């Protein structure tokens, strides 16, 4: 709507429905795996059946959005005031291992139907999926001020208030075990407090020569990221009261079956749990003082009209976490202390285990709050993954670009970007457990908030793109070329828990100084390959890799 004096009002409203379903084809069966020996020695895993992450996987969202903006021009100023309201219904179903997961020692064991381990997930009396409603209300005001013909300023303030409208189930069994240990209870029904997130911002645009040949521009402010509702909403399904998980190994492994309608819900020799009483291997919780993601952002850019119709651009962008997101395992009491100091192994790795044997067997019952949960008791083998905050993530980029149009038919752009990106954990999932297990490698305290190389860092990036208008003027041909650094790699130990935190995918390797290093890896003969030959080949591999070679004598840095 347009009013007298140039005033305008814009009202927006929308409703979106999003539905993502992962559908498995073929006959449903448990996931099964067994080791297969390679001709050159060593083994790899062969996996078949219905993979454990897809059955029933579904995400549904119903999103209502309403926004209104009112603009008032007044002299050299243009004022903007507005508000926005969003309400979202979320249904997130991720029934991992719902069809069962069996591991076998060999093909012979598979033929005999004698697995070495079994895992399953199922609904035990509560809600299997995470179902909840959230809303976010926002108001904002800004002024666009033409200070002089050469300088404009834009400054304003935004306030966002996200709110969870429902609470997850409260698991009193978890609370009781923390109280028994003399520790503050962890509540699975916690949600972030309703709070106002303030975002002040200012920007400028300056033409220093007044001839539109040069432009200097910049911004400084706080920006609120979209709330990670699904990540924070994990406890709605994995509080230990709805969808639960079971893991059995060795002699406790129940009889093998491929009938997914008759999967065992308890380990061998134990009764099936009654509704609402089952144990589980993992739970989720959220810090009630969790603050939604906010970042301080600063940018500075320069554009210059060069000879021959060429435009040069340089831009610097810096981003620093004010409220970043971090996930820890609240079930870990450790690390183990000796004389009041965290105990480390000979390579300097902080240990959360009571003991780790020469064969790699971990005993860490004394470093956990909960070891068993439910009736009959289920080994609480993973943890309580707790969403909280950190404020040390940062990244910055430096970009230079040249752009030129040739005779109105051909346009070319070439750009180079240098990046540095550091974070505490690199999030690649909406599941807290996955981000904890795979977000970084741990050689110190799990609560350490030191930002190190992010999985998303790409130090160098070159782009070449452009377009050409064909002579008949109705067809454009465009092209794009990009080359960039590869993703960062940290070598870690597979299928071994070197620090006793219960995870066998997040321990970085020790890089030996050489084949005589007393702390070096111990190799064993495999097939026709001797231990000495493996050790020599590994040392040669390290020497050929500059990143590894410069870290000799240390745990590999992320």
C-alpha positions in Angstrom: 0.0 0.0 0.0 1.1 3.5 -0.8 0.2 6.6 1.3 0.7 10.3 1.2 4.3 11.6 1.6 5.8 8.5 0.0 5.0 6.3 2.9 4.5 2.6 2.0 3.3 -0.5 3.8 4.0 -4.1 2.7 2.2 -7.1 4.2 3.4 -10.6 3.5 1.8 -13.9 4.5 2.6 -17.4 3.6 2.1 -21.0 4.5 4.5 -23.8 3.5 4.3 -27.5 3.9 7.5 -29.5 3.6 7.6 -33.3 3.6 10.7 -35.4 3.2 10.4 -39.2 3.3 13.1 -41.7 2.8 11.7 -44.9 1.2 13.4 -48.2 1.1 12.8 -50.5 -1.8 12.8 -54.3 -1.8 12.1 -56.7 1.0 12.8 -55.3 4.5 15.4 -57.1 6.5 17.9 -56.4 9.3 21.2 -54.9 8.4 23.9 -57.6 8.5 27.6 -57.3 8.2 30.7 -59.5 8.3 34.4 -59.2 7.7 35.8 -60.1 4.3 39.5 -60.9 3.8 41.2 -59.1 1.0 43.7 -61.0 -1.3 46.5 -58.6 -0.3 45.7 -59.1 3.4 43.6 -57.4 6.0 39.8 -57.2 6.1 37.0 -55.0 5.1 33.3 -55.1 6.1 30.6 -56.4 3.8 27.2 -55.0 4.7 23.8 -56.0 3.3 20.2 -56.0 4.1 18.2 -52.8 4.9 20.7 -50.2 6.0 19.9 -48.9 9.5 19.4 -45.2 8.9 16.6 -45.1 6.3 13.6 -47.1 7.5 10.8 -44.8 8.5 13.0 -41.7 8.2 10.6 -38.7 7.7 10.6 -35.0 8.3 7.4 -32.9 8.0 7.1 -29.2 8.6 4.1 -26.8 8.5 5.3 -23.2 8.5 3.1 -20.1 8.9 4.8 -16.8 8.2 3.5 -13.2 8.5 5.5 -10.1 8.1 4.8 -6.4 7.8 7.1 -3.5 6.8 6.2 0.2 7.0 8.5 2.7 5.3 8.6 6.5 6.0 10.8 8.9 3.9 11.6 12.1 5.8 14.2 14.4 4.3 17.6 12.7 4.0 16.2 9.7 6.0 14.2 6.7 5.1 12.8 4.9 8.2 11.7 1.3 8.1 9.8 -0.4 10.9 8.5 -3.9 10.8 7.8 -7.2 12.4 7.7 -10.9 11.5 6.0 -13.9 13.1 6.7 -17.5 12.2 5.1 -20.6 13.7 6.4 -24.1 12.8 5.0 -27.6 13.4 7.8 -30.2 13.2 7.5 -33.9 12.9 10.9 -35.6 12.8 11.1 -39.4 12.8 14.5 -41.1 12.7 14.0 -44.7 13.9 17.6 -45.8 13.6 18.1 -49.6 13.8 14.3 -50.2 13.7 14.8 -53.3 11.5 17.7 -54.6 13.6 21.4 -54.8 13.1 23.4 -58.0 13.3 27.2 -58.5 13.0 28.8 -61.8 12.2 32.4 -63.0 12.7 32.5 -64.8 9.3 30.5 -66.2 6.5 30.3 -69.5 8.3 28.7 -67.8 11.3 26.2 -66.1 9.0 25.3 -69.5 7.5 24.9 -70.9 11.0 22.9 -67.9 12.2 25.2 -67.1 15.1 25.8 -63.3 15.3 28.4 -61.7 17.6 26.3 -58.7 18.3 22.8 -57.3 17.9 21.3 -53.8 18.1 17.7 -52.6 17.6 15.6 -49.5 18.2 11.9 -49.5 19.0 9.1 -47.5 20.7 8.6 -48.4 24.3 5.4 -46.7 25.5 6.1 -43.1 24.5 6.3 -41.1 21.3 8.7 -42.6 18.7 9.0 -39.4 16.6 9.9 -35.9 17.7 6.7 -33.9 17.4 6.7 -30.3 18.6 5.7 -26.7 17.8 8.0 -23.6 17.8 7.5 -20.0 17.1 9.6 -16.9 16.5 8.5 -13.3 16.8 10.7 -10.5 15.5 10.6 -6.7 15.4 13.0 -4.4 13.8 13.7 -0.7 12.9 16.2 0.9 10.6 17.2 4.3 9.2 18.8 4.8 5.8 20.4 8.2 6.0 22.0 10.1 3.1 24.5 12.1 5.1 26.0 13.7 2.0 25.9 12.9 -1.7 29.0 10.8 -1.1 28.1 9.0 2.1 25.1 7.0 3.2 24.6 5.2 6.6 22.2 2.4 7.4 21.7 1.5 11.0 19.1 -0.3 13.0 18.2 -2.8 15.7 16.4 -6.1 15.4 15.0 -8.3 18.2 14.1 -11.9 17.8 12.3 -14.1 20.4 12.3 -17.9 19.5 10.1 -20.1 21.8 9.4 -23.8 22.1 5.7 -24.3 22.7 6.0 -27.9 23.9 8.3 -29.8 26.3 10.0 -33.1 25.8 9.4 -36.0 28.3 11.2 -35.9 31.6 13.2 -39.0 32.4 13.2 -39.3 36.1 15.5 -42.4 36.0 18.3 -40.2 34.6 17.7 -37.5 37.2 17.8 -40.1 40.0 21.2 -41.5 38.8 22.7 -38.0 38.7 21.4 -37.2 42.2 22.8 -40.5 43.4 26.2 -39.5 42.1 26.0 -36.2 43.9 25.8 -34.2 40.6 23.4 -31.6 39.3 20.6 -33.5 37.5 20.4 -33.5 33.7 16.8 -33.0 32.7 15.6 -34.3 29.3 12.6 -32.1 29.4 14.6 -28.9 29.3 14.1 -26.4 26.5 15.9 -23.1 26.0 14.4 -20.3 27.9 12.3 -17.7 26.0 14.7 -14.8 25.5 15.1 -11.7 23.4 18.1 -11.8 21.0 19.3 -8.3 20.2 21.0 -7.6 16.9 22.3 -4.0 16.4 23.8 -3.3 13.0 25.3 -0.4 11.1 26.5 -0.1 7.5 28.0 2.6 5.3 28.6 3.3 1.6 31.1 6.0 0.7 32.1 7.5 -2.7 35.4 9.1 -1.7 35.9 10.9 -5.1 32.3 11.7 -5.8 32.5 10.6 -9.4 31.1 7.1 -9.0 34.5 5.6 -9.9 35.3 4.4 -6.4 33.2 2.9 -3.6 34.0 1.9 0.0 31.4 0.0 1.9 31.2 -1.9 5.1 29.0 -3.4 7.8 29.3 -4.2 11.5 26.7 -5.9 13.6 25.2 -8.9 15.3 23.3 -11.4 13.2 21.0 -14.0 14.6 21.0 -17.3 12.7 17.9 -19.4 12.2 17.4 -21.5 15.4 18.5 -25.1 15.0 15.0 -26.4 16.1 15.5 -30.0 15.0 18.9 -30.3 16.7 17.6 -28.8 19.9 14.4 -31.0 19.5 16.3 -34.3 19.7 15.1 -35.0 23.3 11.5 -35.2 22.1 12.2 -38.6 20.7 15.4 -39.7 22.5 14.7 -39.0 26.1 14.9 -42.7 27.0 11.1 -42.8 27.4 9.9 -43.0 23.8 12.2 -44.4 21.1 14.8 -46.5 22.8 17.8 -48.5 21.6 19.3 -51.8 22.7 22.8 -53.3 22.1 23.8 -56.8 22.9 27.2 -58.5 22.4 28.8 -61.9 22.9 26.8 -64.4 24.8 24.1 -61.8 25.4 23.3 -61.7 21.7 19.8 -63.0 21.1 18.8 -65.6 18.5 19.1 -64.4 14.9 16.0 -63.7 12.9 15.2 -61.9 9.6 11.6 -61.4 10.5 11.5 -57.7 11.2 8.1 -58.1 13.0 9.6 -60.4 15.6 12.9 -58.7 16.5 14.0 -59.3 20.1 13.6 -56.3 22.5 16.0 -57.6 25.2 19.3 -59.4 25.3 19.5 -63.2 25.6 18.3 -64.5 29.0 16.4 -61.3 29.8 12.6 -60.6 29.8 11.1 -58.2 27.4 10.7 -54.8 29.1 7.3 -53.5 30.0 6.0 -50.3 28.3 7.8 -47.3 29.7 10.4 -49.3 31.6 12.9 -50.1 28.9 16.5 -49.0 29.2 18.4 -47.4 26.3 21.9 -46.8 25.1 21.7 -43.1 24.5 19.7 -40.0 25.5 19.6 -36.3 24.6 19.1 -33.1 26.6 19.4 -29.4 26.1 21.0 -26.8 28.3 18.1 -24.7 29.7 20.4 -21.7 29.4 21.1 -22.4 25.8 21.2 -19.3 23.6 20.3 -19.5 20.0 23.2 -18.9 17.5 24.3 -15.3 17.1 27.4 -14.1 15.3 29.3 -10.8 15.2 30.0 -9.9 11.6 32.2 -7.2 10.1 32.8 -6.6 6.4 34.8 -4.0 4.4 34.7 -3.7 0.6 36.2 -1.6 -2.1 35.1 -1.3 -5.7 36.9 0.7 -8.4 36.1 1.4 -12.0 39.3 0.6 -13.9 40.2 1.5 -17.5 38.6 -0.4 -20.4 35.4 -1.0 -18.5 36.9 -3.2 -15.9 35.7 -3.2 -12.3 38.0 -4.3 -9.5 36.5 -5.4 -6.2 38.1 -6.3 -2.9 36.2 -7.6 0.1 37.0 -8.7 3.6 34.5 -10.6 5.7 34.9 -11.6 9.4 32.5 -13.7 11.4 32.8 -14.6 15.1 30.5 -16.6 17.3 28.7 -14.8 20.1 26.5 -17.8 20.9 27.9 -20.8 19.0 26.6 -24.3 19.4 28.5 -27.1 21.2 27.7 -30.6 22.2 29.2 -32.5 25.1 28.5 -35.9 26.7 27.0 -35.2 30.2 27.3 -38.8 31.1 31.1 -38.5 31.3 32.3 -37.7 34.8 35.9 -37.8 33.8 38.6 -37.3 32.7 40.3 -39.7 35.1 42.3 -37.7 37.7 45.6 -38.7 39.3 46.7 -36.4 42.1 44.0 -33.9 41.0 45.5 -33.7 37.4 43.8 -35.2 34.3 45.6 -38.5 33.4 47.1 -38.8 30.0 48.7 -41.6 28.0 52.3 -41.6 26.8 51.3 -39.5 23.8 49.6 -36.8 25.8 46.1 -37.8 25.1 43.7 -37.1 28.0 42.0 -40.3 29.2 38.4 -40.8 30.2 38.9 -44.5 31.0 39.6 -46.2 34.3 41.9 -48.5 32.3 42.8 -49.3 28.7 44.5 -52.7 28.3 47.3 -53.6 25.9 44.7 -55.1 23.6 42.6 -51.8 23.6 39.8 -53.0 25.9 38.3 -50.0 27.7 37.1 -50.0 31.3 35.4 -46.7 32.1 32.5 -47.5 34.5 34.1 -45.2 37.1 34.1 -42.3 34.7 30.5 -42.5 33.8 27.4 -41.3 35.7 25.1 -44.0 34.2 26.3 -47.4 33.2 22.9 -49.2 33.0 19.4 -47.9 32.6 15.9 -49.5 32.7 14.4 -52.8 33.7 15.8 -55.2 32.7 19.0 -53.1 32.8 20.4 -52.1 29.4 24.1 -51.0 29.0 24.1 -47.2 28.6 26.9 -47.5 26.1 26.7 -44.2 24.4 25.9 -41.1 26.4 23.7 -38.1 27.2 24.4 -35.7 24.4 23.8 -32.2 25.7 23.4 -29.1 23.4 25.0 -26.1 24.9 27.0 -23.0 23.8 30.5 -21.9 23.0 31.8 -18.5 21.7 35.1 -19.2 20.0 34.2 -20.2 16.4 35.4 -17.7 13.8 36.2 -17.4 10.1 37.3 -14.8 7.6 37.6 -14.5 3.9 39.6 -12.1 1.6 38.3 -11.9 -1.9 39.6 -10.1 -5.0 37.6 -9.9 -8.2 37.8 -8.5 -11.7 34.8 -8.0 -13.9 34.6 -6.8 -17.5 31.9 -6.5 -20.2 33.1 -6.6 -23.8 31.1 -4.8 -26.4 27.8 -5.6 -24.6 27.9 -9.2 -25.7 30.5 -10.9 -23.6 30.9 -10.5 -19.8 33.8 -12.2 -17.8 34.4 -12.5 -14.1 37.4 -13.9 -12.3 37.8 -14.1 -8.5 40.1 -15.5 -5.9 39.1 -16.1 -2.2 41.4 -16.9 0.7 39.7 -18.4 3.7 40.5 -19.4 7.3 37.8 -21.1 9.3 38.1 -22.4 12.9 35.4 -24.0 15.0 35.0 -26.2 18.1 32.9 -28.8 16.3 32.0 -29.0 12.6 28.3 -29.8 12.5 27.2 -32.0 9.6 24.0 -33.4 11.1 20.8 -32.5 12.9 21.6 -35.3 15.4 23.5 -34.3 18.5 25.1 -37.8 18.8 26.5 -37.7 15.2 28.0 -34.2 15.7 29.6 -35.2 19.0 31.1 -38.4 17.5 32.2 -36.9 14.2 32.4 -33.1 14.8 36.1 -33.1 15.9 38.9 -35.3 17.2 39.4 -35.4 21.0 42.9 -35.4 22.5 42.1 -33.2 25.5 39.0 -32.3 27.5 35.6 -32.8 25.8 34.6 -29.4 27.2 37.6 -27.7 25.6 36.3 -24.7 23.6 39.5 -24.1 21.6 38.6 -23.5 18.0 40.7 -25.5 15.5 40.6 -26.1 11.8 37.0 -26.5 10.6 35.9 -29.3 8.3 34.5 -26.5 6.1 37.8 -24.6 5.7 38.9 -24.2 2.0 41.9 -21.9 2.1 42.1 -21.2 -1.7 39.3 -20.8 -4.2 39.4 -19.6 -7.8 36.3 -18.9 -9.8 35.9 -18.0 -13.5 32.5 -17.3 -14.9 30.8 -15.3 -17.6 28.1 -15.1 -20.2 27.9 -14.4 -24.0 24.8 -13.1 -25.9 24.5 -14.8 -29.3 24.3 -12.5 -32.3 20.5 -13.0 -32.7 20.2 -11.5 -29.1 17.6 -14.1 -27.9 20.1 -16.7 -26.5 22.7 -16.4 -23.7 25.4 -18.9 -23.1 26.9 -19.0 -19.6 29.8 -20.9 -18.1 31.3 -21.4 -14.7 34.6 -22.9 -13.5 35.7 -23.3 -9.9 38.8 -24.8 -8.3 39.4 -24.9 -4.6 41.5 -26.5 -1.9 40.4 -30.0 -0.8 38.7 -30.5 2.6 40.9 -30.8 5.7 41.8 -34.4 6.7 42.6 -35.6 10.1 43.8 -39.2 10.4 42.2 -41.1 13.2 42.1 -44.6 14.6 39.2 -46.7 13.3 37.3 -49.1 15.5 39.3 -48.3 18.6 38.6 -46.0 21.6 42.0 -44.5 22.6 40.7 -42.0 25.2 37.9 -44.1 26.8 35.1 -41.7 26.0 33.0 -44.5 24.5 33.5 -43.4 20.9 35.7 -45.2 18.5 35.7 -42.7 15.6 37.1 -39.5 17.1 40.7 -40.2 18.3 43.5 -38.7 16.2 46.6 -40.8 15.5 50.0 -40.3 17.1 52.5 -39.5 14.4 55.8 -41.3 15.2 59.1 -39.6 14.8 60.4 -42.6 12.9 60.7 -46.4 13.0 62.7 -46.2 16.2 60.2 -44.0 18.1 59.4 -45.9 21.4 55.9 -44.6 21.2 55.4 -45.7 17.6 52.5 -47.8 16.4 52.8 -51.6 16.8 52.1 -53.4 13.6 51.2 -57.1 13.2 51.8 -59.3 10.1 48.7 -59.5 7.8 48.7 -62.1 5.1 51.9 -61.9 3.2 52.8 -58.4 4.5 55.2 -58.5 7.5 55.0 -56.1 10.4 58.3 -54.5 9.5 57.1 -53.9 5.9 54.0 -52.2 7.1 55.9 -50.0 9.5 58.4 -49.0 6.8 55.5 -48.3 4.4 53.7 -46.2 7.0 56.9 -44.2 7.7 57.3 -43.5 4.0 53.7 -42.4 3.8 54.2 -39.9 6.6 57.4 -38.5 5.0 55.6 -38.0 1.7 52.7 -36.1 3.3 53.9 -32.6 4.4 51.0 -32.2 6.8 51.8 -35.4 8.6 55.6 -35.1 8.4 55.6 -31.7 10.3 53.6 -33.3 13.1 56.0 -36.1 13.9 56.2 -36.8 17.6 52.7 -35.4 18.3 49.1 -36.3 18.2 47.8 -35.1 14.9 46.1 -31.7 15.1 42.7 -31.2 13.6 
